[in-house]
């Protein structure tokens, strides 16, 4: 199914009151053909009035009842919302050389991480292109918890199988011990997000959540459930991502969806992440884009940039040395909102110098915001450009990201 036909199909599925708010996000929800997977919370979503749509190979909630995406967005910014992100792939990597293995398949510096700390990272192909973005949590030198994107499930898991087998044949693995990879199939993953998330979650646990700063995690007893809780998320707000064994997922979701929590779907999740300047794989990141082009150089420690022995290092170092040919930027666009694929033009020559990868009317700013790539030299803040929207050139200006200040809890 084409993305345009899919967008039309989904638009018809959205309740009339929510359609205007949700439609800007529908366009990015294309999925491969075939049977849709379901998270453990599928029936829970339906019972709560969710409009279910295809996303990354799963049937996922777009919105709930008559509450539109914009209203849900504002609720998360002001209070607290609950997202089902159980479509994401959760994995464990264990073994005596787990640290070295993960420092081979990613450019991250994991040896320096303290236990129960996490980092954003990227899986790179041999050319330095981004196979996927991921969050890696170190439990110990021989144990890591890794979350990757649902839309890249088949590609990522095949890559892991191939690289684990290759690694376990190395001299180091033969001498010190290899690595095992475990997929946490059907486990739940809930994101509790918003400025009131900590206050709400604290009522269900004796664990002092103030000890859990941004990027940290712990096993926390929540009303009798012992759950892996990580402080962070995909909205720019304070919050938690909670990993849950399959048999407990529905009960935990019911517990954590009480007032003032609002069940929140994909529509609001997309606008929240874009306001926070966060990438969506398949739009803002692809295998043809390096972390240097994507503005993710910061995920690679300085020593690793210079001498790290990781897959794709040559392509990364080439862009570090010579400069990337293009760069990811944020844009404020006048007039109509720019969508994925909209050409970005040099205002003097009308030359095509890039393209928009994500764009929405920002509910928080009441401005049209967009993310995209432009040729190096046009990427500096406050540079004025044109974006072609519906055949008409619109004025646009490069701005820093995030578009909306983040509110992470750092202690």
Number of C-alpha atoms within 10 A of each C-alpha: 10 10 14 13 12 18 20 14 13 21 20 10 14 25 17 12 12 19 19 14 22 26 18 22 22 25 19 22 19 21 19 14 9 7 10 15 15 15 22 20 21 18 12 15 20 15 10 12 14 23 20 21 24 20 22 20 22 22 19 27 24 26 28 24 15 16 19 25 29 20 15 24 27 17 20 27 20 13 18 29 30 24 21 24 21 25 26 21 24 22 18 17 22 21 18 17 24 26 22 21 21 22 19 21 22 28 27 25 21 22 14 11 16 14 17 19 22 24 18 16 23 25 26 26 21 14 16 27 23 23 23 23 22 17 17 24 25 26 19 17 19 15 20 24 20 19 18 22 20 20 21 18 17 11 12 18 16 11 16 17 13 11 16 20 14 11 21 18 13 12 11 14 19 12 11 10 15 21 21 18 16 11 15 17 13 19 20 27 27 21 26 32 30 27 21 20 23 21 11 18 17 14 11 14 15 11 16 10 16 12 12 22 18 21 20 21 24 20 15 19 15 19 12 9 15 14 17 17 24 25 26 24 20 20 27 23 28 26 30 27 22 23 22 24 18 16 12 14 22 18 13 19 20 10 13 23 17 12 10 14 20 21 26 30 27 23 24 28 20 27 26 26 20 27 27 20 24 17 19 18 17 16 15 18 21 16 16 12 21 27 28 25 25 20 13 14 16 13 18 21 15 12 9 15 20 13 10 18 16 24 20 21 22 15 18 26 16 13 17 16 8 8 14 19 13 22 23 26 25 26 28 26 24 17 13 15 21 31 26 18 16 20 23 26 24 17 16 8 7 13 12 16 17 22 22 25 24 25 28 23 23 22 19 15 11 8 16 19 29 28 29 25 24 24 18 16 10 20 19 14 14 14 13 18 24 23 30 21 18 12 9 10 18 20 17 26 19 21 20 14 18 15 20 18 12 15 16 19 17 13 8
